[in-house]
Amino acid sequence: MGKVINIIISIISIDVMTSAPKYTTIPVRKETLDKLRGYKVGGATYDDLINDLLTVHPPEEFFLEHLRRLRGEKRRTWAEIKEELEL
């Protein structure tokens, strides 16, 4: 499965009490970081990139697909799912 390397990806969130940026880290494999770098352009942060990717694949549709798979229904491509959901 490969060795997990702790790569620091800064995610900014605003602390409601202090309004100061708050950072966290996400451990990812080096291969994952290399893939993410391929999507990162210009002055975009990793926070921008991750949010853009999550916007393209909203959690609701992701969980609906996950539940479908747990029920053992036929596997479908993302294109078929998007068509069905009219995305």
Buried (B, 14 or more C-beta within 10 A) or exposed (E): EEEEEEBEBEBEEEEEEEEEEEEEEBEBBEEBBEEBEEEEEEEEEBBBBBEEEEEEEEEEBEEBBEEBEEEEEEEBEEEEBEEEEEE
